[in-house]
């Protein structure tokens, strides 16, 4: 049986710029699409923009633009935003496209001819921003529960969809399909909504008041209510009703939405589908609110808005993608901010994953003649092949944060294995054993890179290039040990996750060259023996080397301007003297956690090294 997967984001309303909520939902959808493609599913990923309605019409007038020119401009910003975040959608639909208009009018006509649409007058409390009526009970202290703004009392003649007629059916459908709405808490909210009459749904607006919309096929003086229009994008993009894509993908639809649009998707949409004779989607997956770093809802007034696109420019788009997926339990409200991203970036990506790649490359160049050795048994690290089976249910259940945590824990295990086996020492007595250790860590990183590809596609491809690994053809490759082929290691590779350089303050001690000190000042300097366990060229400076030093119980990264005198592979295993209590400083994008001592006269430079059997971490007196 063919494996098929269809995932959609909401189509985003073009009355505002792309923001963090849009970005999060779209990153989740992209992760799911990439995961399923790599898992052998025939996959379709849809996003787009919702471009009709009163709010858009008013926004265009306020901007002094024709509505079509206005939506063209804003819709393009969403396309550019998704390019910045590496979103690989299959289709981007706009509700102003003719293919969509045809489907909306065809579905309206079908439901109208079935007797489920009628004309009537309605008076109620209306939120222009939501473009929907609210009951007194639904308001929050008399205000719109979503936007916190006053509502308007309106009375006008509209066409209505007999939604109440389908309430008993929808209640029973939810009972029969308990995983239709996920997480379960949102299903319970919908069941509570359906426990009392929901009324019929106003599905038109007078064209004289709101000219910007799709005309009703039987009455050109009315345009379609934006929700009856917008929701149909999920099938119009598949060429409903006769399109092959509709027949293939619609039975497998996963919708991703924010909880602010739960009712339209969980009540309006399934009853519309039932009235039109269409099957209901497979899953409605509901995300929570993203809050500012202070735990409050983001607001320009409060100054707590987080811009994901600025963060992507600063930290890289894959880091932002990883952070959103790793930090936020899907479905829950969560506070997000740059400081939390920086911590994740440095701990998970730079220090854990990126540093391991950097160390491993240096050791392969030094102890394996710059080649990936031949496959060997895993010696415990083959446990990584069980991760795929563990991750499958986590992804199905939308627990992305736990899936990524499991992979990163395995990367930590690779680091521990390398530290425990100490191939730089093993190579002196057992070169083959040292090469076997290095192969196992390379193979472990291959497994991790496959599983992390849907979250960080660019960086994982970069990791594989740095180690000379082939691109994976399927997730199944993460479930097998020994697939890394022997071969040459690329001589150069950039640091995978460089740490950001902080500018030095004018007049600081770091900026001053030489300053006389007292004996008391000198007593404050901590000199310790450090062993070089990895070394490679700085990605952004030819004269610098990036060294990984062992101090026994800890490791440090140090950037040193010795590339003119020392090759990276010649440094591994040497014991040098480290100024261990120097303030960290960024050197061309890489944080240096100390300074090694060297003697220089003219063009000659020699490192200060330690002879004898003295362990790393020993104090130099």
Order of alpha helices (4+ residues) and beta strands (2+ residues): beta-beta-alpha-beta-alpha-alpha-beta-alpha-beta-beta-beta-alpha-beta-alpha-beta-beta-beta-beta-alpha-alpha-alpha-beta-alpha-beta-beta-alpha-alpha-beta-alpha-alpha-beta-alpha-alpha-alpha-alpha-alpha-beta-alpha-beta-beta-beta-alpha-beta-beta-beta-beta-beta-beta
